[in-house]
């Protein structure tokens, strides 16, 4: 099982950040470099049909070694890391036998992973932790998922007598910018169902996710020299602030949890002449998401009445849906994952994803795909960490799912 740790440490040191501003597929060529390495490794492990297509997607198949009719199972992870913080020159640190207390990630910059800010550290006293050096993300999202899938395949390669059905493997680009399923070949993948290995702390098992929409508000002002601006200047920054104040102040990510949705102002940039606000809207119930859209439209109408229709333009675009509707008819795939976790000593934590995964869209493309834990914490930031035993348990869960489905 230490091989999963070795793989993880190798993969995270490759910069594979995606780029939302790019129009290419994949959005960055550096994702292709990891894909090529995975292709070589998959071939060395005896998989068939191994390829990296022109869009950067990596596919492979491990044929069944039993004659009974059992489901073809897919395992999927994404190769890119978040563009929110640097993924260049990641220097993972291994904290052996964590004694408790704060961890100094970077002494020269005084960057500290503290138990005050991250009390979950107290759950891992005595464990080995893998952290960042405080200057980059770690990349457990989703290099941990890749490492766990690859280590499970290596185990099967080294133990050819273990029975298994057909296994379908997929590694996708650009998941972090919402494009991971855009060009996924569901028909060619040929799995009956799949699991994304893209969750958080050990035990997470998810088959519900947000319904998601994106809203872009443009505020149009009028710039005049401030010395003679009375009755003439329209400061778009101030109008933007007025719009923000009309939305529910307690319905933001910082104030919500569980099944509560939110409005999230993701970015704001502009000047007196024009300001652009990028929002994401999230809710588990589709009707509630529609209510959030209506709230934004009402705020827009109120300000247009006050400042004129040309002062504001709002564009709302749906992004993805809650996969629960597509998973519930085949709940055995969730139950089997739950039994697999219990069998290897992991307590399942079935909870909604306060976000989205490739599996959400894949489920609506005809491939039901719940989400398994990777073991990582604090994704997309310099305080990201993962306990090494969680990587090992991730491999055990994958192997146990394969075992359980090898029995007709």
Secondary structure, 3 states (H helix, E strand, C coil): CHHHHHHHHHHHCCCCECCCCCCCCCCCCHHHHHHHHHHHHHHHCCCEEEEECCCCCEEEEECCCCCCCCCCEEEEEECCECCCCCCCCCCCEEECCCCCCCEEEECCCCEEECCCCCHHHHHHCCCCEEECCCCCCCCHHHHHHHHHHHHHHHHHHHCCCCCCCCEEEEEECCHHHCCCCCCCCHHHHCCCEEEEECCCCCCEEECCECEEEEEEEEEECECCCHHHCCCCCECHHHHHHHHHHCCCCCCCHHHCCCCCCEEEEEEEEECCCEEEEEEEEEECCHHHHHHHHHHHHHHHHHHHHHHCHHHEEEEEEEEECCCHHHHHHHCHHHHHHHHHHHHCCCCCEECCECCCCHHHHHHHCCCCEEEECCCEECCCCCCCEEEHHHHHHHHHHHHHHHHHHCCC
